[in-house]
Amino acid sequence: MISYRYRKILNTVLMQFLLIATSAVILFPLYIAISTSLKEPAQVFAYPYAWIPDPIRWENYPLVFSLVPLWRFLFNSVVQSTMTTVATMVTSALAAFAFVYIDFIGKKFIFLLVLATMMVSGEVTVIPNYLLVQSFGWVDTYWGLTVPFFATGFGIFLLRQFFMQIPRELYDAAVVDGCSRFRYLFVVIIPLSRAALGTLAVYTYLSTWNQYFWPLIVTNRTFMRTVQIGIAMLRDEEGDAWHTIMAGVVVVTLPAIILFLVFQKQLIRGIVGGAVKG
């Protein structure tokens, strides 16, 4: 019979193998994109398949920036994602604080309505949001790109769950000492909730960065397009020139990958911490 020690080692080895295999499957498309972006046109569809580009063609990357205004698209996406992320963190923190620390009529019902918004598909709200943005004259503006996403049910729910883990006695003691609600929020709650706020920031930034449909319908000028639309424009421009298209994909994906790698610990802590207490 296998001893407990060897069973533990075997389970660890199997788990590591499973994690490595899963990571390889997930990273395989990224490797194909990077490999294709460094190939010459004749190598892309060569048979047998060339797993390693030879020679390496770095010229594909400067070529992308000459075909479409990718720098402008990157700037627009950074502005859009940053504005949406900051606004979502502010509105979510304020709403979550109210649901946890302030008693008001209909609090549970309103919170249920907030949760219900998470069950509504985003496509359902596209037309009402567009009509509202158009009535304000925000088409082809950063306000039109960002304002409809300044508050989310997910952000409010995540921070509420995290705020509920903070001992209530801290709030009671602060009130006795004459601390206002806003001061308690910014001096006590926010520093203690950095993991949850980091999680919300990364999630919001990446989801906004990957938006395609909304920026497509709310912007008409090329000057205001974002990176995801830029990739589609590059595909229309180049047709079957996949070495160039993949170079653009790598450029657009790289900021998201860097952001995830930098904040992955906070992302995991925030998700686990927010799920502990209901």
Number of C-alpha atoms within 10 A of each C-alpha: 4 7 7 9 9 10 12 12 11 12 12 12 12 12 12 12 12 12 12 12 12 12 11 13 11 11 11 12 11 16 15 13 18 19 19 28 29 24 26 20 17 9 19 20 11 9 7 7 10 14 13 15 17 11 10 14 15 13 14 21 19 12 13 22 16 10 13 17 16 21 13 18 22 20 15 20 26 18 17 23 22 18 20 25 24 16 16 25 22 16 16 25 24 16 19 23 20 15 19 16 15 10 10 9 7 9 14 12 10 12 16 12 12 16 16 11 13 13 9 10 9 10 9 9 11 16 11 10 17 19 12 15 20 14 10 11 12 17 22 20 16 19 16 23 31 20 17 17 16 16 18 18 19 17 24 25 22 22 26 25 19 26 24 18 14 14 9 12 9 12 19 12 11 15 13 9 9 8 15 12 16 12 11 15 17 12 12 15 19 15 11 15 19 14 23 26 24 20 25 25 22 20 16 22 24 17 13 23 25 17 17 16 12 18 24 15 14 22 19 13 10 15 12 20 26 28 28 23 18 22 22 15 17 24 17 12 13 15 11 12 17 20 26 26 25 26 27 28 22 18 19 21 16 11 15 16 12 11 13 17 11 11 15 15 13 19 22 15 15 22 16 14 18 22 11 11 12 10
